[in-house]
Amino acid sequence: MTNRTNTELKVIRNSAGRYFGLETKNETINARFIGESIATIVVEDRNAGEVRRIAKSSITAVSFRGSRTVVR
């Protein structure tokens, strides 16, 4: 994992149960962090109303409290 990805994950972990914007290679969702494993994160997708497991490598950007962190 790159330092940029670690920064993204730090933002996600520190969201403290609040919703944030999560951009992946395929889609953008409004999500709430639930947990993580070595290669994936588990989030609640607010729009679809379901729990999703997303690969950490597929995260491209996170928006939280008006700021956007981008993985390059």
PDB file of N, CA, C and O in Angstrom:
ATOM      1  N   MET A   1       0.837  -1.186   0.000  1.00  0.00           N
ATOM      2  CA  MET A   1       0.000   0.000   0.000  1.00  0.00           C
ATOM      3  C   MET A   1       0.878   1.244   0.000  1.00  0.00           C
ATOM      4  O   MET A   1       1.941   1.277   0.620  1.00  0.00           O
ATOM      5  N   THR A   2       0.416   2.247  -0.698  1.00  0.00           N
ATOM      6  CA  THR A   2       1.182   3.483  -0.774  1.00  0.00           C
ATOM      7  C   THR A   2       0.876   4.374   0.421  1.00  0.00           C
ATOM      8  O   THR A   2      -0.103   4.148   1.132  1.00  0.00           O
ATOM      9  N   ASN A   3       1.709   5.383   0.644  1.00  0.00           N
ATOM     10  CA  ASN A   3       1.454   6.333   1.723  1.00  0.00           C
ATOM     11  C   ASN A   3       0.142   7.062   1.491  1.00  0.00           C
ATOM     12  O   ASN A   3      -0.574   7.375   2.442  1.00  0.00           O
ATOM     13  N   ARG A   4      -0.179   7.335   0.226  1.00  0.00           N
ATOM     14  CA  ARG A   4      -1.434   8.029  -0.094  1.00  0.00           C
ATOM     15  C   ARG A   4      -2.634   7.171   0.305  1.00  0.00           C
ATOM     16  O   ARG A   4      -3.615   7.681   0.847  1.00  0.00           O
ATOM     17  N   THR A   5      -2.552   5.863   0.034  1.00  0.00           N
ATOM     18  CA  THR A   5      -3.626   4.954   0.426  1.00  0.00           C
ATOM     19  C   THR A   5      -3.755   4.918   1.944  1.00  0.00           C
ATOM     20  O   THR A   5      -4.870   4.890   2.465  1.00  0.00           O
ATOM     21  N   ASN A   6      -2.645   4.917   2.655  1.00  0.00           N
ATOM     22  CA  ASN A   6      -2.684   4.932   4.115  1.00  0.00           C
ATOM     23  C   ASN A   6      -3.345   6.199   4.634  1.00  0.00           C
ATOM     24  O   ASN A   6      -4.071   6.155   5.628  1.00  0.00           O
ATOM     25  N   THR A   7      -3.102   7.340   3.969  1.00  0.00           N
ATOM     26  CA  THR A   7      -3.757   8.593   4.350  1.00  0.00           C
ATOM     27  C   THR A   7      -5.256   8.481   4.169  1.00  0.00           C
ATOM     28  O   THR A   7      -6.026   8.920   5.023  1.00  0.00           O
ATOM     29  N   GLU A   8      -5.671   7.898   3.061  1.00  0.00           N
ATOM     30  CA  GLU A   8      -7.101   7.686   2.798  1.00  0.00           C
ATOM     31  C   GLU A   8      -7.731   6.817   3.895  1.00  0.00           C
ATOM     32  O   GLU A   8      -8.809   7.124   4.404  1.00  0.00           O
ATOM     33  N   LEU A   9      -7.053   5.750   4.239  1.00  0.00           N
ATOM     34  CA  LEU A   9      -7.588   4.848   5.259  1.00  0.00           C
ATOM     35  C   LEU A   9      -7.648   5.518   6.618  1.00  0.00           C
ATOM     36  O   LEU A   9      -8.554   5.236   7.403  1.00  0.00           O
ATOM     37  N   LYS A  10      -6.707   6.395   6.909  1.00  0.00           N
ATOM     38  CA  LYS A  10      -6.732   7.134   8.171  1.00  0.00           C
ATOM     39  C   LYS A  10      -7.966   8.029   8.230  1.00  0.00           C
ATOM     40  O   LYS A  10      -8.619   8.119   9.270  1.00  0.00           O
ATOM     41  N   VAL A  11      -8.287   8.694   7.116  1.00  0.00           N
ATOM     42  CA  VAL A  11      -9.488   9.532   7.048  1.00  0.00           C
ATOM     43  C   VAL A  11     -10.731   8.678   7.257  1.00  0.00           C
ATOM     44  O   VAL A  11     -11.640   9.071   7.988  1.00  0.00           O
ATOM     45  N   ILE A  12     -10.775   7.521   6.622  1.00  0.00           N
ATOM     46  CA  ILE A  12     -11.932   6.624   6.752  1.00  0.00           C
ATOM     47  C   ILE A  12     -12.074   6.136   8.190  1.00  0.00           C
ATOM     48  O   ILE A  12     -13.175   6.160   8.740  1.00  0.00           O
ATOM     49  N   ARG A  13     -10.986   5.697   8.804  1.00  0.00           N
ATOM     50  CA  ARG A  13     -11.039   5.193  10.185  1.00  0.00           C
ATOM     51  C   ARG A  13     -11.472   6.280  11.168  1.00  0.00           C
ATOM     52  O   ARG A  13     -12.186   5.998  12.130  1.00  0.00           O
ATOM     53  N   ASN A  14     -11.045   7.512  10.931  1.00  0.00           N
ATOM     54  CA  ASN A  14     -11.352   8.612  11.843  1.00  0.00           C
ATOM     55  C   ASN A  14     -12.696   9.274  11.559  1.00  0.00           C
ATOM     56  O   ASN A  14     -13.003  10.308  12.153  1.00  0.00           O
ATOM     57  N   SER A  15     -13.489   8.714  10.681  1.00  0.00           N
ATOM     58  CA  SER A  15     -14.798   9.301  10.376  1.00  0.00           C
ATOM     59  C   SER A  15     -15.777   9.137  11.536  1.00  0.00           C
ATOM     60  O   SER A  15     -16.828   9.778  11.546  1.00  0.00           O
ATOM     61  N   ALA A  16     -15.457   8.305  12.497  1.00  0.00           N
ATOM     62  CA  ALA A  16     -16.215   8.142  13.748  1.00  0.00           C
ATOM     63  C   ALA A  16     -17.697   7.857  13.523  1.00  0.00           C
ATOM     64  O   ALA A  16     -18.557   8.456  14.168  1.00  0.00           O
ATOM     65  N   GLY A  17     -17.987   6.937  12.600  1.00  0.00           N
ATOM     66  CA  GLY A  17     -19.366   6.526  12.381  1.00  0.00           C
ATOM     67  C   GLY A  17     -20.179   7.463  11.510  1.00  0.00           C
ATOM     68  O   GLY A  17     -21.369   7.230  11.299  1.00  0.00           O
ATOM     69  N   ARG A  18     -19.560   8.519  11.001  1.00  0.00           N
ATOM     70  CA  ARG A  18     -20.275   9.449  10.115  1.00  0.00           C
ATOM     71  C   ARG A  18     -20.121   8.999   8.666  1.00  0.00           C
ATOM     72  O   ARG A  18     -19.204   8.251   8.330  1.00  0.00           O
ATOM     73  N   TYR A  19     -21.026   9.462   7.822  1.00  0.00           N
ATOM     74  CA  TYR A  19     -20.980   9.115   6.414  1.00  0.00           C
ATOM     75  C   TYR A  19     -19.949   9.961   5.677  1.00  0.00           C
ATOM     76  O   TYR A  19     -19.701  11.111   6.040  1.00  0.00           O
ATOM     77  N   PHE A  20     -19.357   9.385   4.647  1.00  0.00           N
ATOM     78  CA  PHE A  20     -18.361  10.064   3.828  1.00  0.00           C
ATOM     79  C   PHE A  20     -18.521   9.592   2.386  1.00  0.00           C
ATOM     80  O   PHE A  20     -19.118   8.546   2.134  1.00  0.00           O
ATOM     81  N   GLY A  21     -17.990  10.358   1.448  1.00  0.00           N
ATOM     82  CA  GLY A  21     -18.021   9.967   0.049  1.00  0.00           C
ATOM     83  C   GLY A  21     -16.836   9.069  -0.253  1.00  0.00           C
ATOM     84  O   GLY A  21     -15.702   9.396   0.097  1.00  0.00           O
ATOM     85  N   LEU A  22     -17.087   7.948  -0.895  1.00  0.00           N
ATOM     86  CA  LEU A  22     -16.037   6.989  -1.213  1.00  0.00           C
ATOM     87  C   LEU A  22     -16.050   6.739  -2.713  1.00  0.00           C
ATOM     88  O   LEU A  22     -17.038   6.248  -3.259  1.00  0.00           O
ATOM     89  N   GLU A  23     -14.953   7.078  -3.375  1.00  0.00           N
ATOM     90  CA  GLU A  23     -14.842   6.850  -4.815  1.00  0.00           C
ATOM     91  C   GLU A  23     -13.938   5.655  -5.052  1.00  0.00           C
ATOM     92  O   GLU A  23     -12.825   5.580  -4.531  1.00  0.00           O
ATOM     93  N   THR A  24     -14.438   4.720  -5.851  1.00  0.00           N
ATOM     94  CA  THR A  24     -13.638   3.566  -6.243  1.00  0.00           C
ATOM     95  C   THR A  24     -13.391   3.645  -7.743  1.00  0.00           C
ATOM     96  O   THR A  24     -13.815   4.600  -8.395  1.00  0.00           O
ATOM     97  N   LYS A  25     -12.718   2.660  -8.284  1.00  0.00           N
ATOM     98  CA  LYS A  25     -12.449   2.648  -9.720  1.00  0.00           C
ATOM     99  C   LYS A  25     -13.728   2.541 -10.539  1.00  0.00           C
ATOM    100  O   LYS A  25     -13.749   2.937 -11.704  1.00  0.00           O
ATOM    101  N   ASN A  26     -14.797   2.009  -9.942  1.00  0.00           N
ATOM    102  CA  ASN A  26     -16.031   1.763 -10.685  1.00  0.00           C
ATOM    103  C   ASN A  26     -17.201   2.660 -10.315  1.00  0.00           C
ATOM    104  O   ASN A  26     -18.102   2.853 -11.132  1.00  0.00           O
ATOM    105  N   GLU A  27     -17.213   3.212  -9.110  1.00  0.00           N
ATOM    106  CA  GLU A  27     -18.397   3.940  -8.646  1.00  0.00           C
ATOM    107  C   GLU A  27     -18.070   4.900  -7.510  1.00  0.00           C
ATOM    108  O   GLU A  27     -16.969   4.887  -6.958  1.00  0.00           O
ATOM    109  N   THR A  28     -19.039   5.722  -7.177  1.00  0.00           N
ATOM    110  CA  THR A  28     -18.957   6.620  -6.029  1.00  0.00           C
ATOM    111  C   THR A  28     -20.129   6.314  -5.119  1.00  0.00           C
ATOM    112  O   THR A  28     -21.272   6.258  -5.572  1.00  0.00           O
ATOM    113  N   ILE A  29     -19.854   6.113  -3.833  1.00  0.00           N
ATOM    114  CA  ILE A  29     -20.935   5.796  -2.898  1.00  0.00           C
ATOM    115  C   ILE A  29     -20.848   6.674  -1.656  1.00  0.00           C
ATOM    116  O   ILE A  29     -19.791   7.209  -1.321  1.00  0.00           O
ATOM    117  N   ASN A  30     -21.968   6.804  -0.994  1.00  0.00           N
ATOM    118  CA  ASN A  30     -22.051   7.481   0.294  1.00  0.00           C
ATOM    119  C   ASN A  30     -21.970   6.362   1.326  1.00  0.00           C
ATOM    120  O   ASN A  30     -22.888   5.548   1.429  1.00  0.00           O
ATOM    121  N   ALA A  31     -20.882   6.316   2.091  1.00  0.00           N
ATOM    122  CA  ALA A  31     -20.597   5.147   2.924  1.00  0.00           C
ATOM    123  C   ALA A  31     -20.308   5.513   4.370  1.00  0.00           C
ATOM    124  O   ALA A  31     -19.961   6.649   4.692  1.00  0.00           O
ATOM    125  N   ARG A  32     -20.464   4.507   5.234  1.00  0.00           N
ATOM    126  CA  ARG A  32     -20.104   4.623   6.650  1.00  0.00           C
ATOM    127  C   ARG A  32     -19.199   3.439   6.982  1.00  0.00           C
ATOM    128  O   ARG A  32     -19.546   2.291   6.702  1.00  0.00           O
ATOM    129  N   PHE A  33     -18.053   3.715   7.574  1.00  0.00           N
ATOM    130  CA  PHE A  33     -17.061   2.686   7.887  1.00  0.00           C
ATOM    131  C   PHE A  33     -17.571   1.756   8.975  1.00  0.00           C
ATOM    132  O   PHE A  33     -18.087   2.200  10.000  1.00  0.00           O
ATOM    133  N   ILE A  34     -17.417   0.453   8.734  1.00  0.00           N
ATOM    134  CA  ILE A  34     -17.810  -0.547   9.719  1.00  0.00           C
ATOM    135  C   ILE A  34     -16.587  -1.297  10.239  1.00  0.00           C
ATOM    136  O   ILE A  34     -16.439  -1.481  11.447  1.00  0.00           O
ATOM    137  N   GLY A  35     -15.708  -1.730   9.331  1.00  0.00           N
ATOM    138  CA  GLY A  35     -14.532  -2.486   9.756  1.00  0.00           C
ATOM    139  C   GLY A  35     -13.590  -2.708   8.590  1.00  0.00           C
ATOM    140  O   GLY A  35     -13.822  -2.227   7.481  1.00  0.00           O
ATOM    141  N   GLU A  36     -12.509  -3.454   8.860  1.00  0.00           N
ATOM    142  CA  GLU A  36     -11.544  -3.715   7.804  1.00  0.00           C
ATOM    143  C   GLU A  36     -10.797  -5.011   8.051  1.00  0.00           C
ATOM    144  O   GLU A  36     -10.723  -5.506   9.175  1.00  0.00           O
ATOM    145  N   SER A  37     -10.244  -5.548   6.969  1.00  0.00           N
ATOM    146  CA  SER A  37      -9.317  -6.669   7.046  1.00  0.00           C
ATOM    147  C   SER A  37      -8.027  -6.210   6.382  1.00  0.00           C
ATOM    148  O   SER A  37      -7.860  -5.018   6.122  1.00  0.00           O
ATOM    149  N   ILE A  38      -7.131  -7.117   6.109  1.00  0.00           N
ATOM    150  CA  ILE A  38      -5.851  -6.734   5.523  1.00  0.00           C
ATOM    151  C   ILE A  38      -6.030  -6.101   4.143  1.00  0.00           C
ATOM    152  O   ILE A  38      -5.372  -5.106   3.837  1.00  0.00           O
ATOM    153  N   ALA A  39      -6.900  -6.654   3.314  1.00  0.00           N
ATOM    154  CA  ALA A  39      -7.027  -6.183   1.928  1.00  0.00           C
ATOM    155  C   ALA A  39      -8.336  -5.461   1.620  1.00  0.00           C
ATOM    156  O   ALA A  39      -8.473  -4.880   0.544  1.00  0.00           O
ATOM    157  N   THR A  40      -9.301  -5.483   2.540  1.00  0.00           N
ATOM    158  CA  THR A  40     -10.608  -4.894   2.241  1.00  0.00           C
ATOM    159  C   THR A  40     -11.100  -4.011   3.385  1.00  0.00           C
ATOM    160  O   THR A  40     -10.620  -4.103   4.515  1.00  0.00           O
ATOM    161  N   ILE A  41     -12.067  -3.156   3.064  1.00  0.00           N
ATOM    162  CA  ILE A  41     -12.793  -2.421   4.098  1.00  0.00           C
ATOM    163  C   ILE A  41     -14.259  -2.792   3.983  1.00  0.00           C
ATOM    164  O   ILE A  41     -14.735  -3.132   2.900  1.00  0.00           O
ATOM    165  N   VAL A  42     -14.968  -2.730   5.083  1.00  0.00           N
ATOM    166  CA  VAL A  42     -16.393  -3.019   5.107  1.00  0.00           C
ATOM    167  C   VAL A  42     -17.108  -1.715   5.411  1.00  0.00           C
ATOM    168  O   VAL A  42     -16.828  -1.062   6.416  1.00  0.00           O
ATOM    169  N   VAL A  43     -18.038  -1.338   4.534  1.00  0.00           N
ATOM    170  CA  VAL A  43     -18.777  -0.093   4.690  1.00  0.00           C
ATOM    171  C   VAL A  43     -20.261  -0.348   4.493  1.00  0.00           C
ATOM    172  O   VAL A  43     -20.668  -1.309   3.841  1.00  0.00           O
ATOM    173  N   GLU A  44     -21.051   0.531   5.068  1.00  0.00           N
ATOM    174  CA  GLU A  44     -22.485   0.519   4.823  1.00  0.00           C
ATOM    175  C   GLU A  44     -22.740   1.510   3.698  1.00  0.00           C
ATOM    176  O   GLU A  44     -22.382   2.682   3.807  1.00  0.00           O
ATOM    177  N   ASP A  45     -23.355   1.045   2.622  1.00  0.00           N
ATOM    178  CA  ASP A  45     -23.708   1.898   1.487  1.00  0.00           C
ATOM    179  C   ASP A  45     -25.057   2.530   1.803  1.00  0.00           C
ATOM    180  O   ASP A  45     -26.080   1.846   1.835  1.00  0.00           O
ATOM    181  N   ARG A  46     -25.055   3.838   2.038  1.00  0.00           N
ATOM    182  CA  ARG A  46     -26.260   4.540   2.464  1.00  0.00           C
ATOM    183  C   ARG A  46     -27.337   4.535   1.385  1.00  0.00           C
ATOM    184  O   ARG A  46     -28.519   4.388   1.699  1.00  0.00           O
ATOM    185  N   ASN A  47     -26.955   4.690   0.134  1.00  0.00           N
ATOM    186  CA  ASN A  47     -27.928   4.770  -0.952  1.00  0.00           C
ATOM    187  C   ASN A  47     -28.586   3.429  -1.246  1.00  0.00           C
ATOM    188  O   ASN A  47     -29.798   3.362  -1.449  1.00  0.00           O
ATOM    189  N   ALA A  48     -27.793   2.361  -1.270  1.00  0.00           N
ATOM    190  CA  ALA A  48     -28.321   1.034  -1.573  1.00  0.00           C
ATOM    191  C   ALA A  48     -28.879   0.342  -0.332  1.00  0.00           C
ATOM    192  O   ALA A  48     -29.631  -0.626  -0.450  1.00  0.00           O
ATOM    193  N   GLY A  49     -28.518   0.831   0.862  1.00  0.00           N
ATOM    194  CA  GLY A  49     -29.003   0.221   2.093  1.00  0.00           C
ATOM    195  C   GLY A  49     -28.430  -1.156   2.345  1.00  0.00           C
ATOM    196  O   GLY A  49     -29.122  -2.028   2.871  1.00  0.00           O
ATOM    197  N   GLU A  50     -27.179  -1.366   1.979  1.00  0.00           N
ATOM    198  CA  GLU A  50     -26.564  -2.674   2.192  1.00  0.00           C
ATOM    199  C   GLU A  50     -25.131  -2.519   2.682  1.00  0.00           C
ATOM    200  O   GLU A  50     -24.534  -1.448   2.570  1.00  0.00           O
ATOM    201  N   VAL A  51     -24.590  -3.598   3.223  1.00  0.00           N
ATOM    202  CA  VAL A  51     -23.209  -3.619   3.693  1.00  0.00           C
ATOM    203  C   VAL A  51     -22.350  -4.158   2.559  1.00  0.00           C
ATOM    204  O   VAL A  51     -22.681  -5.176   1.952  1.00  0.00           O
ATOM    205  N   ARG A  52     -21.246  -3.474   2.276  1.00  0.00           N
ATOM    206  CA  ARG A  52     -20.384  -3.835   1.151  1.00  0.00           C
ATOM    207  C   ARG A  52     -18.949  -4.044   1.621  1.00  0.00           C
ATOM    208  O   ARG A  52     -18.493  -3.401   2.567  1.00  0.00           O
ATOM    209  N   ARG A  53     -18.255  -4.940   0.956  1.00  0.00           N
ATOM    210  CA  ARG A  53     -16.830  -5.178   1.201  1.00  0.00           C
ATOM    211  C   ARG A  53     -16.098  -4.683  -0.043  1.00  0.00           C
ATOM    212  O   ARG A  53     -16.359  -5.151  -1.152  1.00  0.00           O
ATOM    213  N   ILE A  54     -15.173  -3.728   0.147  1.00  0.00           N
ATOM    214  CA  ILE A  54     -14.483  -3.089  -0.972  1.00  0.00           C
ATOM    215  C   ILE A  54     -12.977  -3.270  -0.813  1.00  0.00           C
ATOM    216  O   ILE A  54     -12.434  -3.104   0.279  1.00  0.00           O
ATOM    217  N   ALA A  55     -12.312  -3.609  -1.906  1.00  0.00           N
ATOM    218  CA  ALA A  55     -10.849  -3.776  -1.882  1.00  0.00           C
ATOM    219  C   ALA A  55     -10.179  -2.428  -1.640  1.00  0.00           C
ATOM    220  O   ALA A  55     -10.547  -1.428  -2.257  1.00  0.00           O
ATOM    221  N   LYS A  56      -9.202  -2.402  -0.749  1.00  0.00           N
ATOM    222  CA  LYS A  56      -8.483  -1.161  -0.450  1.00  0.00           C
ATOM    223  C   LYS A  56      -7.772  -0.632  -1.694  1.00  0.00           C
ATOM    224  O   LYS A  56      -7.638   0.580  -1.864  1.00  0.00           O
ATOM    225  N   SER A  57      -7.320  -1.525  -2.552  1.00  0.00           N
ATOM    226  CA  SER A  57      -6.604  -1.115  -3.759  1.00  0.00           C
ATOM    227  C   SER A  57      -7.500  -0.425  -4.777  1.00  0.00           C
ATOM    228  O   SER A  57      -6.998   0.249  -5.677  1.00  0.00           O
ATOM    229  N   SER A  58      -8.826  -0.578  -4.655  1.00  0.00           N
ATOM    230  CA  SER A  58      -9.737   0.037  -5.620  1.00  0.00           C
ATOM    231  C   SER A  58     -10.184   1.447  -5.213  1.00  0.00           C
ATOM    232  O   SER A  58     -10.882   2.114  -5.978  1.00  0.00           O
ATOM    233  N   ILE A  59      -9.789   1.910  -4.015  1.00  0.00           N
ATOM    234  CA  ILE A  59     -10.185   3.245  -3.547  1.00  0.00           C
ATOM    235  C   ILE A  59      -9.378   4.295  -4.303  1.00  0.00           C
ATOM    236  O   ILE A  59      -8.151   4.223  -4.373  1.00  0.00           O
ATOM    237  N   THR A  60     -10.091   5.276  -4.870  1.00  0.00           N
ATOM    238  CA  THR A  60      -9.403   6.341  -5.599  1.00  0.00           C
ATOM    239  C   THR A  60      -9.487   7.683  -4.883  1.00  0.00           C
ATOM    240  O   THR A  60      -8.589   8.510  -5.036  1.00  0.00           O
ATOM    241  N   ALA A  61     -10.558   7.925  -4.093  1.00  0.00           N
ATOM    242  CA  ALA A  61     -10.682   9.191  -3.371  1.00  0.00           C
ATOM    243  C   ALA A  61     -11.681   9.050  -2.233  1.00  0.00           C
ATOM    244  O   ALA A  61     -12.583   8.212  -2.275  1.00  0.00           O
ATOM    245  N   VAL A  62     -11.503   9.891  -1.209  1.00  0.00           N
ATOM    246  CA  VAL A  62     -12.424   9.948  -0.074  1.00  0.00           C
ATOM    247  C   VAL A  62     -12.764  11.409   0.189  1.00  0.00           C
ATOM    248  O   VAL A  62     -11.877  12.260   0.251  1.00  0.00           O
ATOM    249  N   SER A  63     -14.060  11.695   0.342  1.00  0.00           N
ATOM    250  CA  SER A  63     -14.509  13.048   0.681  1.00  0.00           C
ATOM    251  C   SER A  63     -15.137  13.002   2.067  1.00  0.00           C
ATOM    252  O   SER A  63     -16.053  12.220   2.323  1.00  0.00           O
ATOM    253  N   PHE A  64     -14.625  13.862   2.965  1.00  0.00           N
ATOM    254  CA  PHE A  64     -15.155  13.880   4.324  1.00  0.00           C
ATOM    255  C   PHE A  64     -15.049  15.290   4.878  1.00  0.00           C
ATOM    256  O   PHE A  64     -13.975  15.891   4.853  1.00  0.00           O
ATOM    257  N   ARG A  65     -16.143  15.816   5.372  1.00  0.00           N
ATOM    258  CA  ARG A  65     -16.209  17.157   5.955  1.00  0.00           C
ATOM    259  C   ARG A  65     -15.684  18.239   5.018  1.00  0.00           C
ATOM    260  O   ARG A  65     -14.946  19.131   5.437  1.00  0.00           O
ATOM    261  N   GLY A  66     -16.065  18.154   3.764  1.00  0.00           N
ATOM    262  CA  GLY A  66     -15.720  19.194   2.817  1.00  0.00           C
ATOM    263  C   GLY A  66     -14.341  19.105   2.199  1.00  0.00           C
ATOM    264  O   GLY A  66     -13.997  19.933   1.355  1.00  0.00           O
ATOM    265  N   SER A  67     -13.538  18.125   2.593  1.00  0.00           N
ATOM    266  CA  SER A  67     -12.218  17.976   1.966  1.00  0.00           C
ATOM    267  C   SER A  67     -12.156  16.647   1.227  1.00  0.00           C
ATOM    268  O   SER A  67     -12.799  15.670   1.610  1.00  0.00           O
ATOM    269  N   ARG A  68     -11.378  16.637   0.173  1.00  0.00           N
ATOM    270  CA  ARG A  68     -11.268  15.443  -0.664  1.00  0.00           C
ATOM    271  C   ARG A  68      -9.818  14.996  -0.715  1.00  0.00           C
ATOM    272  O   ARG A  68      -8.928  15.782  -1.042  1.00  0.00           O
ATOM    273  N   THR A  69      -9.581  13.721  -0.387  1.00  0.00           N
ATOM    274  CA  THR A  69      -8.251  13.141  -0.442  1.00  0.00           C
ATOM    275  C   THR A  69      -8.215  12.181  -1.621  1.00  0.00           C
ATOM    276  O   THR A  69      -9.062  11.293  -1.720  1.00  0.00           O
ATOM    277  N   VAL A  70      -7.247  12.347  -2.514  1.00  0.00           N
ATOM    278  CA  VAL A  70      -7.170  11.557  -3.740  1.00  0.00           C
ATOM    279  C   VAL A  70      -5.960  10.646  -3.681  1.00  0.00           C
ATOM    280  O   VAL A  70      -4.879  11.060  -3.263  1.00  0.00           O
ATOM    281  N   VAL A  71      -6.148   9.389  -4.105  1.00  0.00           N
ATOM    282  CA  VAL A  71      -5.049   8.432  -4.221  1.00  0.00           C
ATOM    283  C   VAL A  71      -4.506   8.521  -5.640  1.00  0.00           C
ATOM    284  O   VAL A  71      -5.279   8.521  -6.598  1.00  0.00           O
ATOM    285  N   ARG A  72      -3.227   8.595  -5.782  1.00  0.00           N
ATOM    286  CA  ARG A  72      -2.615   8.637  -7.132  1.00  0.00           C
ATOM    287  C   ARG A  72      -1.795   7.410  -7.362  1.00  0.00           C
ATOM    288  O   ARG A  72      -1.202   7.256  -8.430  1.00  0.00           O
TER     289      ARG A  72
END
